[in-house]
Each structure stands twice: as C-alpha cells, then as structure tokens.
Amino acid sequence: MQHSEHFKSLSEEAKEYIENRVELVRLEAMDHSSFLFANITAYIILAGTLLLFLISFCFFAGSWLGELLGSLWAGFAIVAGFYLILFLLLIWKFTTWVSNPIQNFLIQKMEEYHADED
C-alpha cells in the first residue's frame, strides 16, 4: 500500500513539475516576444519620423533644384532619379545592406535581453 501511495505522490509531483515547466516556457516566450515587439515598435516609430523628414526634404530639394535650373519639373525629376538609383542599389545589395543587418540587429537585441537577465 505504501508503494502505491508513494508512486501516486511521485506521479502527481511529476505532473505538477511538467505543468510548471510548460507555464515557465510560455511565460518566457511571452517575455521574449514582448521585448522584441517593443524594440521593433520603437524602431518603426523612429523610421516613420525619419520618413516624414525625408519626404519634407525631398519637396525642399526638388523646389530648390527647380529654382536653380529654372524648371520645377526638372528639379523634382533629379530628386526622383536619385531615389530610383537608391532603390536599384538596394535591390542589388538587398542581402548585404538590408536583410543581414536586420537579422544581426534582432540577434543582438535577443543577446542583450539574455545578458540583462543574468
């Protein structure tokens, strides 16, 4: 009788341990994902602000070049040509300039998070 009670107690403890472990993994996943989401959201906000600045700057540059050249459309065409060249460069070097840095950034943020935990 003692063995069956001991086995039952051990079984209940193992079940409780597994449930606690699953809950711990779930909470850690939530913690990691919320940390990453918060960082990504912050950088999206910064990128949006930079985008608004760039749009304003493009209008300024197009108008200024248009005044210098005596043709408003030529000034905006030069600015548009610059962005077309930039776009083609980004397509050509996408992995080197965009994909790899984003992956490295995410890995670095996760490593920082783990360093903060220790």
C-alpha atoms as a printed R data frame, in Angstrom:
    type eleno elety resid chain resno      x      y       z
1   ATOM     1    CA   MET     A     1  0.000  0.000   0.000
2   ATOM     2    CA   GLN     A     2  2.826  2.368   0.782
3   ATOM     3    CA   HIS     A     3  4.394  1.845  -2.628
4   ATOM     4    CA   SER     A     4  1.222  2.718  -4.487
5   ATOM     5    CA   GLU     A     5  0.750  5.886  -2.404
6   ATOM     6    CA   HIS     A     6  4.392  6.811  -2.955
7   ATOM     7    CA   PHE     A     7  4.032  6.156  -6.687
8   ATOM     8    CA   LYS     A     8  0.822  8.204  -6.780
9   ATOM     9    CA   SER     A     9  2.527 11.072  -4.942
10  ATOM    10    CA   LEU     A    10  5.522 10.902  -7.254
11  ATOM    11    CA   SER     A    11  3.232 10.843 -10.269
12  ATOM    12    CA   GLU     A    12  1.367 13.917  -9.037
13  ATOM    13    CA   GLU     A    13  4.640 15.763  -8.405
14  ATOM    14    CA   ALA     A    14  5.899 14.877 -11.880
15  ATOM    15    CA   LYS     A    15  2.631 16.072 -13.401
16  ATOM    16    CA   GLU     A    16  2.852 19.326 -11.427
17  ATOM    17    CA   TYR     A    17  6.501 19.760 -12.439
18  ATOM    18    CA   ILE     A    18  5.631 19.333 -16.132
19  ATOM    19    CA   GLU     A    19  2.738 21.798 -15.839
20  ATOM    20    CA   ASN     A    20  5.026 24.326 -14.137
21  ATOM    21    CA   ARG     A    21  7.692 23.814 -16.795
22  ATOM    22    CA   VAL     A    22  5.178 24.368 -19.597
23  ATOM    23    CA   GLU     A    23  3.942 27.528 -17.860
24  ATOM    24    CA   LEU     A    24  7.519 28.757 -17.430
25  ATOM    25    CA   VAL     A    25  8.298 28.219 -21.122
26  ATOM    26    CA   ARG     A    26  5.074 30.014 -22.069
27  ATOM    27    CA   LEU     A    27  5.890 32.980 -19.819
28  ATOM    28    CA   GLU     A    28  9.474 33.165 -21.102
29  ATOM    29    CA   ALA     A    29  8.221 33.123 -24.693
30  ATOM    30    CA   MET     A    30  5.782 35.932 -23.880
31  ATOM    31    CA   ASP     A    31  8.566 37.897 -22.206
32  ATOM    32    CA   HIS     A    32 10.955 37.471 -25.144
33  ATOM    33    CA   SER     A    33  8.326 38.300 -27.734
34  ATOM    34    CA   SER     A    34  7.131 41.386 -25.845
35  ATOM    35    CA   PHE     A    35 10.730 42.629 -25.548
36  ATOM    36    CA   LEU     A    36 11.311 42.112 -29.253
37  ATOM    37    CA   PHE     A    37  7.938 43.647 -30.191
38  ATOM    38    CA   ALA     A    38  8.653 46.718 -28.065
39  ATOM    39    CA   ASN     A    39 12.030 47.241 -29.743
40  ATOM    40    CA   ILE     A    40 10.631 46.734 -33.220
41  ATOM    41    CA   THR     A    41  7.766 49.140 -32.489
42  ATOM    42    CA   ALA     A    42 10.183 51.791 -31.230
43  ATOM    43    CA   TYR     A    43 12.322 51.494 -34.364
44  ATOM    44    CA   ILE     A    44  9.237 51.625 -36.604
45  ATOM    45    CA   ILE     A    45  8.245 54.888 -34.918
46  ATOM    46    CA   LEU     A    46 11.761 56.251 -35.455
47  ATOM    47    CA   ALA     A    47 11.708 55.127 -39.083
48  ATOM    48    CA   GLY     A    48  8.318 56.788 -39.586
49  ATOM    49    CA   THR     A    49  9.642 60.052 -38.208
50  ATOM    50    CA   LEU     A    50 12.675 59.805 -40.481
51  ATOM    51    CA   LEU     A    51 10.380 59.087 -43.428
52  ATOM    52    CA   LEU     A    52  8.372 62.242 -42.739
53  ATOM    53    CA   PHE     A    53 11.615 64.225 -42.618
54  ATOM    54    CA   LEU     A    54 12.796 62.701 -45.897
55  ATOM    55    CA   ILE     A    55  9.507 63.493 -47.625
56  ATOM    56    CA   SER     A    56  9.726 67.106 -46.471
57  ATOM    57    CA   PHE     A    57 13.360 67.288 -47.502
58  ATOM    58    CA   CYS     A    58 12.533 65.896 -50.959
59  ATOM    59    CA   PHE     A    59  9.986 68.647 -51.503
60  ATOM    60    CA   PHE     A    60 12.542 71.203 -50.409
61  ATOM    61    CA   ALA     A    61 15.292 69.742 -52.593
62  ATOM    62    CA   GLY     A    62 13.021 69.457 -55.629
63  ATOM    63    CA   SER     A    63 11.826 73.044 -55.258
64  ATOM    64    CA   TRP     A    64 15.344 74.353 -54.680
65  ATOM    65    CA   LEU     A    65 16.784 72.477 -57.667
66  ATOM    66    CA   GLY     A    66 13.823 73.649 -59.736
67  ATOM    67    CA   GLU     A    67 14.607 77.268 -58.907
68  ATOM    68    CA   LEU     A    68 18.293 76.765 -59.739
69  ATOM    69    CA   LEU     A    69 17.503 75.114 -63.060
70  ATOM    70    CA   GLY     A    70 14.594 77.380 -63.912
71  ATOM    71    CA   SER     A    71 12.262 74.388 -64.262
72  ATOM    72    CA   LEU     A    72 10.314 72.963 -61.369
73  ATOM    73    CA   TRP     A    73  9.733 69.604 -63.034
74  ATOM    74    CA   ALA     A    74 13.480 69.198 -63.704
75  ATOM    75    CA   GLY     A    75 14.266 69.716 -60.023
76  ATOM    76    CA   PHE     A    76 11.765 67.059 -58.974
77  ATOM    77    CA   ALA     A    77 12.950 64.755 -61.773
78  ATOM    78    CA   ILE     A    78 16.501 64.928 -60.410
79  ATOM    79    CA   VAL     A    79 15.295 64.082 -56.909
80  ATOM    80    CA   ALA     A    80 13.171 61.221 -58.289
81  ATOM    81    CA   GLY     A    81 16.169 59.966 -60.299
82  ATOM    82    CA   PHE     A    82 18.275 59.957 -57.148
83  ATOM    83    CA   TYR     A    83 15.677 57.813 -55.363
84  ATOM    84    CA   LEU     A    84 15.400 55.494 -58.361
85  ATOM    85    CA   ILE     A    85 19.163 54.925 -58.259
86  ATOM    86    CA   LEU     A    86 18.989 54.365 -54.496
87  ATOM    87    CA   PHE     A    87 16.131 51.887 -54.986
88  ATOM    88    CA   LEU     A    88 18.074 49.950 -57.629
89  ATOM    89    CA   LEU     A    89 21.143 49.833 -55.355
90  ATOM    90    CA   LEU     A    90 19.004 48.483 -52.506
91  ATOM    91    CA   ILE     A    91 17.593 45.769 -54.750
92  ATOM    92    CA   TRP     A    92 21.073 44.870 -55.952
93  ATOM    93    CA   LYS     A    93 22.581 44.763 -52.438
94  ATOM    94    CA   PHE     A    94 19.438 43.759 -50.521
95  ATOM    95    CA   THR     A    95 21.009 40.883 -48.592
96  ATOM    96    CA   THR     A    96 24.149 42.807 -47.662
97  ATOM    97    CA   TRP     A    97 22.558 46.166 -46.839
98  ATOM    98    CA   VAL     A    98 19.089 45.231 -45.578
99  ATOM    99    CA   SER     A    99 18.486 41.580 -44.729
100 ATOM   100    CA   ASN     A   100 21.713 40.753 -42.886
101 ATOM   101    CA   PRO     A   101 21.755 43.946 -40.783
102 ATOM   102    CA   ILE     A   102 18.147 43.335 -39.689
103 ATOM   103    CA   GLN     A   103 18.954 39.747 -38.736
104 ATOM   104    CA   ASN     A   104 22.066 40.878 -36.857
105 ATOM   105    CA   PHE     A   105 20.048 43.580 -35.092
106 ATOM   106    CA   LEU     A   106 17.435 41.067 -33.920
107 ATOM   107    CA   ILE     A   107 20.115 38.637 -32.732
108 ATOM   108    CA   GLN     A   108 21.920 41.459 -30.910
109 ATOM   109    CA   LYS     A   109 18.688 42.540 -29.181
110 ATOM   110    CA   MET     A   110 17.992 38.986 -28.046
111 ATOM   111    CA   GLU     A   111 21.569 38.659 -26.745
112 ATOM   112    CA   GLU     A   112 21.181 41.969 -24.883
113 ATOM   113    CA   TYR     A   113 17.991 40.660 -23.377
114 ATOM   114    CA   HIS     A   114 19.680 37.474 -22.198
115 ATOM   115    CA   ALA     A   115 22.631 39.493 -20.834
116 ATOM   116    CA   ASP     A   116 20.180 41.658 -18.842
117 ATOM   117    CA   GLU     A   117 18.604 38.521 -17.353
118 ATOM   118    CA   ASP     A   118 21.947 37.259 -15.993
